[in-house]
Amino acid sequence: MTLEPAEGFIIRLARSQELPRLTEIELDAFGALAEARGDGLEAHALPQDILRQSLEDELLFVAADRSNEPIAFLAGTERDGMLYVEEVDVARAWQRRGVGRRLMATAIETARASRLLGVTLTTDRLVPFNAPFYAKLGFFEIAEDDVVPQLRRILAREISIGTGGDRRVAMILRFP
C-alpha cells in the first residue's frame, strides 16, 4: 500500500513482532475512552491469542506512520459468515485524523472481497467515537432480541469486566 502524503500513514497487514506494540496502542487509546466515559473503568487489553488468530487469518491491520511503526490497529475474526471487529484502537497522538475510519474501510473492503455477509462489532453506545462513529459508517444497532448467541456471549463478557450493560451495544453493517 502507498503512503498518503496528506495523511502521513499507510494501512497494511500486521507483523507478528508488532503484537506487543499493538497492546501498547490499545492501552494508550484506552485513556481517551476512560475520559469520554467519565468513570473508573479499568484498562484491559485484547488477549494475545485473539491478536495471533487475527494475524494468522490476515485480519489484523495496522496503520503505520512514515517510519512504518504501528500507530493504530484493527483486529478482526470471521464469525458466522461475518467479519467481527474484535478491537480497533488508535494511539492518542493520532486520533481524530481519519486513521480509525481508514482501518474500518479496510476491514469492510476485506469482508466484501471475501464475500462475507457483513461486519459486526460491539461498542459503547454513548461515547461519540464509538457507536455514533460506526453509525456514520452505515452500521445499525442490533435489537436486543435479534442479537445472535455469539454476540450475546461477547456482550456478556464485556459487561462482566465492568463496561456497563446499559452502555454496550452490538452493531452490524450488512452487505447487499
VMD Tcl script that builds the backbone (N, CA, C; Angstrom):
set m [mol new atoms 528]
animate dup $m
set s [atomselect $m all]
$s set {name element resname resid chain x y z} {
  {N N MET 1 A 0.846 -1.176 0.000}
  {CA C MET 1 A 0.000 0.000 0.000}
  {C C MET 1 A 0.887 1.232 0.000}
  {N N THR 2 A 0.350 2.317 -0.492}
  {CA C THR 2 A 1.153 3.531 -0.601}
  {C C THR 2 A 0.841 4.486 0.533}
  {N N LEU 3 A 1.842 5.285 0.839}
  {CA C LEU 3 A 1.690 6.302 1.871}
  {C C LEU 3 A 0.901 7.465 1.308}
  {N N GLU 4 A -0.089 7.888 2.030}
  {CA C GLU 4 A -0.867 9.061 1.643}
  {C C GLU 4 A -0.180 10.272 2.257}
  {N N PRO 5 A 0.490 11.118 1.443}
  {CA C PRO 5 A 1.268 12.224 1.990}
  {C C PRO 5 A 0.470 13.146 2.907}
  {N N ALA 6 A -0.768 13.407 2.573}
  {CA C ALA 6 A -1.570 14.314 3.400}
  {C C ALA 6 A -1.920 13.669 4.738}
  {N N GLU 7 A -1.978 12.351 4.760}
  {CA C GLU 7 A -2.368 11.655 5.983}
  {C C GLU 7 A -1.171 11.243 6.821}
  {N N GLY 8 A -0.063 10.904 6.186}
  {CA C GLY 8 A 1.131 10.509 6.913}
  {C C GLY 8 A 1.119 9.090 7.447}
  {N N PHE 9 A 0.239 8.233 6.936}
  {CA C PHE 9 A 0.200 6.843 7.383}
  {C C PHE 9 A -0.271 5.942 6.263}
  {N N ILE 10 A 0.034 4.660 6.415}
  {CA C ILE 10 A -0.445 3.630 5.490}
  {C C ILE 10 A -1.214 2.595 6.297}
  {N N ILE 11 A -2.039 1.833 5.592}
  {CA C ILE 11 A -2.727 0.685 6.192}
  {C C ILE 11 A -2.101 -0.556 5.569}
  {N N ARG 12 A -1.725 -1.502 6.421}
  {CA C ARG 12 A -1.129 -2.753 5.945}
  {C C ARG 12 A -1.442 -3.864 6.945}
  {N N LEU 13 A -1.103 -5.088 6.575}
  {CA C LEU 13 A -1.247 -6.205 7.498}
  {C C LEU 13 A -0.189 -6.098 8.591}
  {N N ALA 14 A -0.559 -6.520 9.775}
  {CA C ALA 14 A 0.368 -6.505 10.903}
  {C C ALA 14 A 1.409 -7.600 10.746}
  {N N ARG 15 A 2.488 -7.456 11.501}
  {CA C ARG 15 A 3.560 -8.448 11.555}
  {C C ARG 15 A 3.620 -9.016 12.973}
  {N N SER 16 A 4.016 -10.264 13.085}
  {CA C SER 16 A 3.993 -10.934 14.390}
  {C C SER 16 A 4.821 -10.196 15.443}
  {N N GLN 17 A 5.945 -9.635 15.071}
  {CA C GLN 17 A 6.779 -8.944 16.052}
  {C C GLN 17 A 6.150 -7.640 16.546}
  {N N GLU 18 A 5.059 -7.209 15.927}
  {CA C GLU 18 A 4.388 -5.969 16.324}
  {C C GLU 18 A 3.291 -6.170 17.377}
  {N N LEU 19 A 2.988 -7.411 17.714}
  {CA C LEU 19 A 1.896 -7.663 18.656}
  {C C LEU 19 A 2.064 -6.932 19.994}
  {N N PRO 20 A 3.257 -6.909 20.590}
  {CA C PRO 20 A 3.389 -6.144 21.837}
  {C C PRO 20 A 3.090 -4.651 21.638}
  {N N ARG 21 A 3.470 -4.096 20.510}
  {CA C ARG 21 A 3.192 -2.685 20.233}
  {C C ARG 21 A 1.685 -2.458 20.119}
  {N N LEU 22 A 0.953 -3.406 19.574}
  {CA C LEU 22 A -0.489 -3.251 19.436}
  {C C LEU 22 A -1.153 -3.193 20.813}
  {N N THR 23 A -0.655 -3.981 21.736}
  {CA C THR 23 A -1.176 -3.917 23.109}
  {C C THR 23 A -0.888 -2.542 23.709}
  {N N GLU 24 A 0.293 -1.999 23.469}
  {CA C GLU 24 A 0.623 -0.653 23.951}
  {C C GLU 24 A -0.341 0.383 23.374}
  {N N ILE 25 A -0.640 0.259 22.088}
  {CA C ILE 25 A -1.575 1.193 21.441}
  {C C ILE 25 A -2.948 1.084 22.086}
  {N N GLU 26 A -3.394 -0.146 22.316}
  {CA C GLU 26 A -4.710 -0.348 22.919}
  {C C GLU 26 A -4.783 0.292 24.309}
  {N N LEU 27 A -3.771 0.094 25.111}
  {CA C LEU 27 A -3.771 0.665 26.454}
  {C C LEU 27 A -3.671 2.193 26.410}
  {N N ASP 28 A -2.926 2.725 25.447}
  {CA C ASP 28 A -2.842 4.178 25.280}
  {C C ASP 28 A -4.203 4.741 24.881}
  {N N ALA 29 A -4.839 4.118 23.909}
  {CA C ALA 29 A -6.143 4.590 23.433}
  {C C ALA 29 A -7.203 4.480 24.509}
  {N N PHE 30 A -7.022 3.541 25.416}
  {CA C PHE 30 A -7.986 3.363 26.499}
  {C C PHE 30 A -8.148 4.641 27.317}
  {N N GLY 31 A -7.077 5.411 27.419}
  {CA C GLY 31 A -7.151 6.664 28.165}
  {C C GLY 31 A -8.208 7.605 27.617}
  {N N ALA 32 A -8.301 7.693 26.298}
  {CA C ALA 32 A -9.315 8.549 25.677}
  {C C ALA 32 A -10.711 8.020 25.971}
  {N N LEU 33 A -10.879 6.696 25.932}
  {CA C LEU 33 A -12.174 6.095 26.235}
  {C C LEU 33 A -12.555 6.359 27.687}
  {N N ALA 34 A -11.619 6.173 28.600}
  {CA C ALA 34 A -11.899 6.388 30.016}
  {C C ALA 34 A -12.316 7.839 30.268}
  {N N GLU 35 A -11.636 8.789 29.624}
  {CA C GLU 35 A -12.004 10.198 29.768}
  {C C GLU 35 A -13.402 10.457 29.226}
  {N N ALA 36 A -13.704 9.891 28.061}
  {CA C ALA 36 A -15.018 10.112 27.446}
  {C C ALA 36 A -16.133 9.492 28.278}
  {N N ARG 37 A -15.861 8.355 28.887}
  {CA C ARG 37 A -16.868 7.685 29.711}
  {C C ARG 37 A -17.045 8.392 31.051}
  {N N GLY 38 A -15.969 8.964 31.571}
  {CA C GLY 38 A -16.054 9.654 32.845}
  {C C GLY 38 A -16.272 8.746 34.029}
  {N N ASP 39 A -15.805 7.512 33.926}
  {CA C ASP 39 A -15.948 6.597 35.057}
  {C C ASP 39 A -14.617 5.912 35.329}
  {N N GLY 40 A -14.613 5.002 36.249}
  {CA C GLY 40 A -13.374 4.348 36.674}
  {C C GLY 40 A -13.102 3.018 36.000}
  {N N LEU 41 A -13.568 2.832 34.784}
  {CA C LEU 41 A -13.321 1.575 34.077}
  {C C LEU 41 A -11.819 1.315 34.004}
  {N N GLU 42 A -11.419 0.114 34.410}
  {CA C GLU 42 A -10.005 -0.230 34.413}
  {C C GLU 42 A -9.557 -0.669 33.023}
  {N N ALA 43 A -8.334 -0.278 32.686}
  {CA C ALA 43 A -7.759 -0.622 31.383}
  {C C ALA 43 A -7.587 -2.132 31.262}
  {N N HIS 44 A -7.848 -2.631 30.082}
  {CA C HIS 44 A -7.629 -4.032 29.767}
  {C C HIS 44 A -7.276 -4.120 28.286}
  {N N ALA 45 A -6.630 -5.191 27.920}
  {CA C ALA 45 A -6.197 -5.354 26.527}
  {C C ALA 45 A -6.717 -6.669 25.969}
  {N N LEU 46 A -6.842 -6.697 24.664}
  {CA C LEU 46 A -7.267 -7.893 23.950}
  {C C LEU 46 A -6.266 -9.013 24.223}
  {N N PRO 47 A -6.736 -10.217 24.502}
  {CA C PRO 47 A -5.807 -11.332 24.725}
  {C C PRO 47 A -4.913 -11.572 23.497}
  {N N GLN 48 A -3.672 -11.925 23.758}
  {CA C GLN 48 A -2.711 -12.154 22.677}
  {C C GLN 48 A -3.150 -13.263 21.728}
  {N N ASP 49 A -3.885 -14.272 22.232}
  {CA C ASP 49 A -4.315 -15.350 21.341}
  {C C ASP 49 A -5.289 -14.833 20.279}
  {N N ILE 50 A -6.096 -13.837 20.617}
  {CA C ILE 50 A -7.008 -13.259 19.619}
  {C C ILE 50 A -6.202 -12.464 18.591}
  {N N LEU 51 A -5.217 -11.703 19.046}
  {CA C LEU 51 A -4.361 -10.978 18.099}
  {C C LEU 51 A -3.650 -11.957 17.171}
  {N N ARG 52 A -3.129 -13.058 17.731}
  {CA C ARG 52 A -2.437 -14.042 16.898}
  {C C ARG 52 A -3.376 -14.684 15.880}
  {N N GLN 53 A -4.609 -14.996 16.311}
  {CA C GLN 53 A -5.576 -15.588 15.381}
  {C C GLN 53 A -5.911 -14.606 14.258}
  {N N SER 54 A -6.109 -13.356 14.600}
  {CA C SER 54 A -6.385 -12.344 13.579}
  {C C SER 54 A -5.210 -12.217 12.614}
  {N N LEU 55 A -3.997 -12.286 13.153}
  {CA C LEU 55 A -2.795 -12.222 12.328}
  {C C LEU 55 A -2.749 -13.402 11.365}
  {N N GLU 56 A -2.973 -14.607 11.891}
  {CA C GLU 56 A -2.951 -15.816 11.054}
  {C C GLU 56 A -4.015 -15.768 9.969}
  {N N ASP 57 A -5.165 -15.200 10.281}
  {CA C ASP 57 A -6.275 -15.121 9.329}
  {C C ASP 57 A -6.169 -13.917 8.392}
  {N N GLU 58 A -5.070 -13.168 8.517}
  {CA C GLU 58 A -4.847 -11.949 7.724}
  {C C GLU 58 A -5.983 -10.947 7.911}
  {N N LEU 59 A -6.419 -10.831 9.165}
  {CA C LEU 59 A -7.463 -9.876 9.546}
  {C C LEU 59 A -6.969 -8.943 10.649}
  {N N LEU 60 A -5.644 -8.778 10.724}
  {CA C LEU 60 A -5.044 -7.861 11.689}
  {C C LEU 60 A -4.344 -6.768 10.887}
  {N N PHE 61 A -4.977 -5.615 10.862}
  {CA C PHE 61 A -4.485 -4.487 10.073}
  {C C PHE 61 A -3.873 -3.442 10.987}
  {N N VAL 62 A -2.814 -2.806 10.513}
  {CA C VAL 62 A -2.243 -1.691 11.254}
  {C C VAL 62 A -2.206 -0.461 10.361}
  {N N ALA 63 A -2.294 0.686 11.013}
  {CA C ALA 63 A -1.938 1.946 10.373}
  {C C ALA 63 A -0.514 2.195 10.849}
  {N N ALA 64 A 0.381 2.472 9.911}
  {CA C ALA 64 A 1.791 2.695 10.241}
  {C C ALA 64 A 2.197 4.091 9.814}
  {N N ASP 65 A 3.040 4.714 10.619}
  {CA C ASP 65 A 3.489 6.074 10.327}
  {C C ASP 65 A 4.586 6.064 9.257}
  {N N ARG 66 A 5.183 7.224 9.018}
  {CA C ARG 66 A 6.218 7.348 7.978}
  {C C ARG 66 A 7.435 6.473 8.255}
  {N N SER 67 A 7.634 6.068 9.510}
  {CA C SER 67 A 8.736 5.174 9.867}
  {C C SER 67 A 8.304 3.711 9.806}
  {N N ASN 68 A 7.071 3.483 9.362}
  {CA C ASN 68 A 6.464 2.154 9.257}
  {C C ASN 68 A 6.226 1.513 10.620}
  {N N GLU 69 A 6.081 2.347 11.656}
  {CA C GLU 69 A 5.765 1.874 13.000}
  {C C GLU 69 A 4.258 1.960 13.219}
  {N N PRO 70 A 3.651 0.924 13.799}
  {CA C PRO 70 A 2.207 0.950 14.042}
  {C C PRO 70 A 1.789 2.104 14.960}
  {N N ILE 71 A 0.697 2.758 14.542}
  {CA C ILE 71 A 0.097 3.838 15.331}
  {C C ILE 71 A -1.350 3.506 15.671}
  {N N ALA 72 A -1.866 2.441 15.066}
  {CA C ALA 72 A -3.253 2.020 15.263}
  {C C ALA 72 A -3.396 0.609 14.710}
  {N N PHE 73 A -4.493 -0.054 15.134}
  {CA C PHE 73 A -4.735 -1.392 14.588}
  {C C PHE 73 A -6.212 -1.729 14.633}
  {N N LEU 74 A -6.572 -2.714 13.837}
  {CA C LEU 74 A -7.903 -3.315 13.845}
  {C C LEU 74 A -7.701 -4.816 13.783}
  {N N ALA 75 A -8.257 -5.515 14.766}
  {CA C ALA 75 A -8.208 -6.978 14.810}
  {C C ALA 75 A -9.592 -7.508 14.485}
  {N N GLY 76 A -9.671 -8.390 13.503}
  {CA C GLY 76 A -10.935 -8.989 13.127}
  {C C GLY 76 A -10.868 -10.501 13.169}
  {N N THR 77 A -12.038 -11.114 13.291}
  {CA C THR 77 A -12.166 -12.564 13.186}
  {C C THR 77 A -13.417 -12.851 12.365}
  {N N GLU 78 A -13.414 -13.990 11.710}
  {CA C GLU 78 A -14.602 -14.387 10.957}
  {C C GLU 78 A -15.483 -15.216 11.877}
  {N N ARG 79 A -16.746 -14.791 11.995}
  {CA C ARG 79 A -17.716 -15.487 12.852}
  {C C ARG 79 A -19.055 -15.528 12.138}
  {N N ASP 80 A -19.584 -16.714 11.978}
  {CA C ASP 80 A -20.922 -16.895 11.399}
  {C C ASP 80 A -21.083 -16.175 10.057}
  {N N GLY 81 A -20.069 -16.253 9.215}
  {CA C GLY 81 A -20.154 -15.644 7.893}
  {C C GLY 81 A -20.010 -14.135 7.880}
  {N N MET 82 A -19.596 -13.573 9.008}
  {CA C MET 82 A -19.415 -12.123 9.130}
  {C C MET 82 A -17.989 -11.848 9.606}
  {N N LEU 83 A -17.518 -10.649 9.335}
  {CA C LEU 83 A -16.276 -10.192 9.933}
  {C C LEU 83 A -16.645 -9.509 11.244}
  {N N TYR 84 A -16.114 -10.016 12.345}
  {CA C TYR 84 A -16.364 -9.407 13.644}
  {C C TYR 84 A -15.145 -8.566 14.007}
  {N N VAL 85 A -15.362 -7.302 14.296}
  {CA C VAL 85 A -14.281 -6.418 14.703}
  {C C VAL 85 A -14.039 -6.634 16.192}
  {N N GLU 86 A -12.970 -7.337 16.494}
  {CA C GLU 86 A -12.618 -7.632 17.886}
  {C C GLU 86 A -12.181 -6.362 18.614}
  {N N GLU 87 A -11.401 -5.543 17.916}
  {CA C GLU 87 A -10.853 -4.342 18.540}
  {C C GLU 87 A -10.346 -3.404 17.459}
  {N N VAL 88 A -10.524 -2.130 17.676}
  {CA C VAL 88 A -9.896 -1.104 16.846}
  {C C VAL 88 A -9.441 0.001 17.787}
  {N N ASP 89 A -8.164 0.343 17.682}
  {CA C ASP 89 A -7.589 1.360 18.561}
  {C C ASP 89 A -6.604 2.219 17.798}
  {N N VAL 90 A -6.608 3.496 18.148}
  {CA C VAL 90 A -5.699 4.470 17.555}
  {C C VAL 90 A -4.944 5.129 18.701}
  {N N ALA 91 A -3.607 5.179 18.593}
  {CA C ALA 91 A -2.804 5.862 19.608}
  {C C ALA 91 A -3.315 7.289 19.767}
  {N N ARG 92 A -3.347 7.772 20.972}
  {CA C ARG 92 A -3.947 9.086 21.260}
  {C C ARG 92 A -3.356 10.200 20.397}
  {N N ALA 93 A -2.064 10.163 20.139}
  {CA C ALA 93 A -1.431 11.213 19.338}
  {C C ALA 93 A -1.919 11.231 17.890}
  {N N TRP 94 A -2.554 10.149 17.459}
  {CA C TRP 94 A -3.021 10.037 16.072}
  {C C TRP 94 A -4.545 10.077 15.956}
  {N N GLN 95 A -5.242 10.233 17.055}
  {CA C GLN 95 A -6.701 10.238 16.994}
  {C C GLN 95 A -7.217 11.496 16.299}
  {N N ARG 96 A -8.414 11.358 15.714}
  {CA C ARG 96 A -9.112 12.451 15.031}
  {C C ARG 96 A -8.397 12.903 13.751}
  {N N ARG 97 A -7.728 11.946 13.098}
  {CA C ARG 97 A -7.037 12.218 11.832}
  {C C ARG 97 A -7.499 11.284 10.714}
  {N N GLY 98 A -8.582 10.546 10.962}
  {CA C GLY 98 A -9.099 9.639 9.948}
  {C C GLY 98 A -8.473 8.260 9.954}
  {N N VAL 99 A -7.636 7.970 10.929}
  {CA C VAL 99 A -6.960 6.677 10.980}
  {C C VAL 99 A -7.969 5.550 11.237}
  {N N GLY 100 A -8.816 5.718 12.239}
  {CA C GLY 100 A -9.822 4.700 12.540}
  {C C GLY 100 A -10.773 4.476 11.376}
  {N N ARG 101 A -11.155 5.566 10.718}
  {CA C ARG 101 A -12.045 5.464 9.555}
  {C C ARG 101 A -11.391 4.634 8.449}
  {N N ARG 102 A -10.098 4.869 8.205}
  {CA C ARG 102 A -9.394 4.112 7.163}
  {C C ARG 102 A -9.249 2.637 7.549}
  {N N LEU 103 A -8.988 2.359 8.814}
  {CA C LEU 103 A -8.914 0.962 9.253}
  {C C LEU 103 A -10.256 0.269 9.059}
  {N N MET 104 A -11.329 0.949 9.442}
  {CA C MET 104 A -12.662 0.356 9.265}
  {C C MET 104 A -12.957 0.140 7.789}
  {N N ALA 105 A -12.605 1.095 6.939}
  {CA C ALA 105 A -12.831 0.948 5.497}
  {C C ALA 105 A -12.078 -0.270 4.962}
  {N N THR 106 A -10.862 -0.477 5.449}
  {CA C THR 106 A -10.073 -1.636 5.021}
  {C C THR 106 A -10.744 -2.933 5.451}
  {N N ALA 107 A -11.227 -2.978 6.683}
  {CA C ALA 107 A -11.912 -4.182 7.172}
  {C C ALA 107 A -13.174 -4.451 6.369}
  {N N ILE 108 A -13.931 -3.410 6.086}
  {CA C ILE 108 A -15.168 -3.563 5.318}
  {C C ILE 108 A -14.858 -4.047 3.909}
  {N N GLU 109 A -13.852 -3.457 3.272}
  {CA C GLU 109 A -13.452 -3.889 1.924}
  {C C GLU 109 A -12.995 -5.349 1.930}
  {N N THR 110 A -12.250 -5.733 2.956}
  {CA C THR 110 A -11.774 -7.115 3.064}
  {C C THR 110 A -12.948 -8.079 3.219}
  {N N ALA 111 A -13.910 -7.719 4.054}
  {CA C ALA 111 A -15.091 -8.573 4.245}
  {C C ALA 111 A -15.870 -8.713 2.936}
  {N N ARG 112 A -16.039 -7.613 2.220}
  {CA C ARG 112 A -16.746 -7.678 0.918}
  {C C ARG 112 A -15.998 -8.577 -0.053}
  {N N ALA 113 A -14.680 -8.374 -0.149}
  {CA C ALA 113 A -13.870 -9.160 -1.085}
  {C C ALA 113 A -13.898 -10.642 -0.730}
  {N N SER 114 A -14.064 -10.942 0.542}
  {CA C SER 114 A -14.142 -12.336 1.000}
  {C C SER 114 A -15.548 -12.900 0.882}
  {N N ARG 115 A -16.453 -12.100 0.358}
  {CA C ARG 115 A -17.851 -12.480 0.162}
  {C C ARG 115 A -18.553 -12.839 1.476}
  {N N LEU 116 A -18.171 -12.142 2.539}
  {CA C LEU 116 A -18.865 -12.314 3.811}
  {C C LEU 116 A -20.182 -11.551 3.759}
  {N N LEU 117 A -21.039 -11.800 4.712}
  {CA C LEU 117 A -22.370 -11.186 4.724}
  {C C LEU 117 A -22.379 -9.764 5.262}
  {N N GLY 118 A -21.317 -9.403 5.984}
  {CA C GLY 118 A -21.243 -8.064 6.559}
  {C C GLY 118 A -20.202 -8.003 7.647}
  {N N VAL 119 A -20.317 -6.969 8.475}
  {CA C VAL 119 A -19.367 -6.725 9.552}
  {C C VAL 119 A -20.161 -6.469 10.827}
  {N N THR 120 A -19.722 -7.065 11.933}
  {CA C THR 120 A -20.363 -6.841 13.228}
  {C C THR 120 A -19.314 -6.354 14.224}
  {N N LEU 121 A -19.809 -5.764 15.303}
  {CA C LEU 121 A -18.939 -5.308 16.377}
  {C C LEU 121 A -19.782 -5.027 17.603}
  {N N THR 122 A -19.128 -4.889 18.725}
  {CA C THR 122 A -19.787 -4.427 19.935}
  {C C THR 122 A -19.056 -3.175 20.384}
  {N N THR 123 A -19.798 -2.262 21.012}
  {CA C THR 123 A -19.197 -0.979 21.348}
  {C C THR 123 A -19.994 -0.277 22.434}
  {N N ASP 124 A -19.508 0.876 22.826}
  {CA C ASP 124 A -20.188 1.726 23.796}
  {C C ASP 124 A -21.162 2.620 23.026}
  {N N ARG 125 A -22.411 2.602 23.416}
  {CA C ARG 125 A -23.420 3.351 22.662}
  {C C ARG 125 A -23.358 4.852 22.903}
  {N N LEU 126 A -22.715 5.295 23.986}
  {CA C LEU 126 A -22.756 6.705 24.350}
  {C C LEU 126 A -21.518 7.508 23.951}
  {N N VAL 127 A -20.369 6.874 23.866}
  {CA C VAL 127 A -19.136 7.593 23.540}
  {C C VAL 127 A -19.166 7.995 22.058}
  {N N PRO 128 A -18.952 9.285 21.752}
  {CA C PRO 128 A -19.071 9.773 20.365}
  {C C PRO 128 A -18.181 9.049 19.359}
  {N N PHE 129 A -16.996 8.605 19.771}
  {CA C PHE 129 A -16.124 7.923 18.812}
  {C C PHE 129 A -16.328 6.416 18.840}
  {N N ASN 130 A -17.451 5.988 19.400}
  {CA C ASN 130 A -17.835 4.580 19.373}
  {C C ASN 130 A -19.103 4.439 18.529}
  {N N ALA 131 A -20.233 4.075 19.117}
  {CA C ALA 131 A -21.447 3.796 18.333}
  {C C ALA 131 A -21.808 4.910 17.347}
  {N N PRO 132 A -21.784 6.185 17.727}
  {CA C PRO 132 A -22.113 7.223 16.741}
  {C C PRO 132 A -21.141 7.239 15.543}
  {N N PHE 133 A -19.873 6.952 15.794}
  {CA C PHE 133 A -18.876 6.868 14.717}
  {C C PHE 133 A -19.233 5.732 13.760}
  {N N TYR 134 A -19.535 4.561 14.308}
  {CA C TYR 134 A -19.872 3.414 13.465}
  {C C TYR 134 A -21.183 3.640 12.708}
  {N N ALA 135 A -22.129 4.325 13.316}
  {CA C ALA 135 A -23.387 4.641 12.632}
  {C C ALA 135 A -23.114 5.489 11.388}
  {N N LYS 136 A -22.154 6.391 11.469}
  {CA C LYS 136 A -21.797 7.214 10.301}
  {C C LYS 136 A -21.207 6.370 9.169}
  {N N LEU 137 A -20.682 5.203 9.524}
  {CA C LEU 137 A -20.127 4.294 8.519}
  {C C LEU 137 A -21.179 3.344 7.961}
  {N N GLY 138 A -22.421 3.445 8.459}
  {CA C GLY 138 A -23.501 2.606 7.951}
  {C C GLY 138 A -23.915 1.473 8.864}
  {N N PHE 139 A -23.329 1.374 10.049}
  {CA C PHE 139 A -23.697 0.328 10.993}
  {C C PHE 139 A -25.005 0.690 11.682}
  {N N PHE 140 A -25.766 -0.354 12.039}
  {CA C PHE 140 A -27.023 -0.197 12.767}
  {C C PHE 140 A -26.956 -1.009 14.050}
  {N N GLU 141 A -27.598 -0.500 15.078}
  {CA C GLU 141 A -27.692 -1.238 16.326}
  {C C GLU 141 A -28.590 -2.453 16.108}
  {N N ILE 142 A -28.149 -3.590 16.621}
  {CA C ILE 142 A -28.939 -4.808 16.531}
  {C C ILE 142 A -29.902 -4.815 17.716}
  {N N ALA 143 A -31.183 -4.972 17.442}
  {CA C ALA 143 A -32.169 -5.030 18.520}
  {C C ALA 143 A -31.812 -6.164 19.470}
  {N N GLU 144 A -32.032 -5.949 20.753}
  {CA C GLU 144 A -31.624 -6.923 21.769}
  {C C GLU 144 A -32.141 -8.327 21.465}
  {N N ASP 145 A -33.365 -8.441 21.008}
  {CA C ASP 145 A -33.943 -9.758 20.708}
  {C C ASP 145 A -33.315 -10.409 19.479}
  {N N ASP 146 A -32.646 -9.621 18.625}
  {CA C ASP 146 A -32.052 -10.140 17.400}
  {C C ASP 146 A -30.558 -10.423 17.502}
  {N N VAL 147 A -29.973 -10.160 18.652}
  {CA C VAL 147 A -28.542 -10.411 18.828}
  {C C VAL 147 A -28.306 -11.920 18.823}
  {N N VAL 148 A -27.438 -12.375 17.924}
  {CA C VAL 148 A -27.147 -13.811 17.823}
  {C C VAL 148 A -26.395 -14.265 19.070}
  {N N PRO 149 A -26.495 -15.569 19.410}
  {CA C PRO 149 A -25.886 -16.068 20.645}
  {C C PRO 149 A -24.401 -15.703 20.810}
  {N N GLN 150 A -23.639 -15.774 19.748}
  {CA C GLN 150 A -22.210 -15.482 19.865}
  {C C GLN 150 A -21.969 -14.021 20.279}
  {N N LEU 151 A -22.701 -13.085 19.682}
  {CA C LEU 151 A -22.573 -11.678 20.070}
  {C C LEU 151 A -23.105 -11.455 21.482}
  {N N ARG 152 A -24.130 -12.188 21.839}
  {CA C ARG 152 A -24.681 -12.086 23.199}
  {C C ARG 152 A -23.625 -12.503 24.224}
  {N N ARG 153 A -22.850 -13.568 23.907}
  {CA C ARG 153 A -21.776 -14.010 24.815}
  {C C ARG 153 A -20.678 -12.956 24.912}
  {N N ILE 154 A -20.352 -12.334 23.793}
  {CA C ILE 154 A -19.330 -11.280 23.795}
  {C C ILE 154 A -19.794 -10.109 24.651}
  {N N LEU 155 A -21.036 -9.689 24.472}
  {CA C LEU 155 A -21.574 -8.589 25.279}
  {C C LEU 155 A -21.544 -8.951 26.764}
  {N N ALA 156 A -21.908 -10.178 27.096}
  {CA C ALA 156 A -21.912 -10.607 28.500}
  {C C ALA 156 A -20.497 -10.564 29.075}
  {N N ARG 157 A -19.519 -11.007 28.298}
  {CA C ARG 157 A -18.131 -10.964 28.764}
  {C C ARG 157 A -17.684 -9.512 28.982}
  {N N GLU 158 A -18.028 -8.635 28.059}
  {CA C GLU 158 A -17.652 -7.224 28.194}
  {C C GLU 158 A -18.302 -6.598 29.428}
  {N N ILE 159 A -19.544 -6.916 29.646}
  {CA C ILE 159 A -20.257 -6.386 30.815}
  {C C ILE 159 A -19.629 -6.923 32.096}
  {N N SER 160 A -19.185 -8.194 32.073}
  {CA C SER 160 A -18.593 -8.803 33.270}
  {C C SER 160 A -17.290 -8.128 33.675}
  {N N ILE 161 A -16.603 -7.469 32.741}
  {CA C ILE 161 A -15.359 -6.776 33.099}
  {C C ILE 161 A -15.607 -5.307 33.416}
  {N N GLY 162 A -16.891 -4.937 33.508}
  {CA C GLY 162 A -17.217 -3.613 34.014}
  {C C GLY 162 A -17.532 -2.543 32.996}
  {N N THR 163 A -17.839 -2.927 31.766}
  {CA C THR 163 A -18.091 -1.908 30.742}
  {C C THR 163 A -19.498 -1.324 30.794}
  {N N GLY 164 A -20.372 -1.867 31.620}
  {CA C GLY 164 A -21.705 -1.287 31.798}
  {C C GLY 164 A -22.727 -1.830 30.825}
  {N N GLY 165 A -23.640 -2.630 31.325}
  {CA C GLY 165 A -24.647 -3.265 30.475}
  {C C GLY 165 A -25.551 -2.295 29.757}
  {N N ASP 166 A -25.831 -1.159 30.368}
  {CA C ASP 166 A -26.691 -0.170 29.726}
  {C C ASP 166 A -25.975 0.568 28.606}
  {N N ARG 167 A -24.661 0.434 28.531}
  {CA C ARG 167 A -23.865 1.158 27.536}
  {C C ARG 167 A -23.470 0.287 26.340}
  {N N ARG 168 A -23.428 -1.026 26.511}
  {CA C ARG 168 A -22.921 -1.911 25.465}
  {C C ARG 168 A -23.990 -2.188 24.419}
  {N N VAL 169 A -23.565 -2.249 23.173}
  {CA C VAL 169 A -24.477 -2.481 22.072}
  {C C VAL 169 A -23.754 -3.286 20.987}
  {N N ALA 170 A -24.492 -4.147 20.312}
  {CA C ALA 170 A -23.980 -4.866 19.148}
  {C C ALA 170 A -24.461 -4.115 17.911}
  {N N MET 171 A -23.589 -3.995 16.922}
  {CA C MET 171 A -23.932 -3.274 15.688}
  {C C MET 171 A -23.554 -4.121 14.491}
  {N N ILE 172 A -24.206 -3.834 13.371}
  {CA C ILE 172 A -23.983 -4.608 12.153}
  {C C ILE 172 A -24.009 -3.704 10.924}
  {N N LEU 173 A -23.197 -4.053 9.960}
  {CA C LEU 173 A -23.245 -3.469 8.624}
  {C C LEU 173 A -23.450 -4.647 7.683}
  {N N ARG 174 A -24.642 -4.758 7.127}
  {CA C ARG 174 A -24.960 -5.861 6.203}
  {C C ARG 174 A -24.645 -5.430 4.775}
  {N N PHE 175 A -24.125 -6.392 4.002}
  {CA C PHE 175 A -23.854 -6.112 2.593}
  {C C PHE 175 A -25.061 -6.519 1.764}
  {N N PRO 176 A -25.335 -5.756 0.727}
  {CA C PRO 176 A -26.476 -6.101 -0.143}
  {C C PRO 176 A -26.232 -7.373 -0.927}
}
mol reanalyze $m
mol bondsrecalc $m
mol representation Tube
mol addrep $m
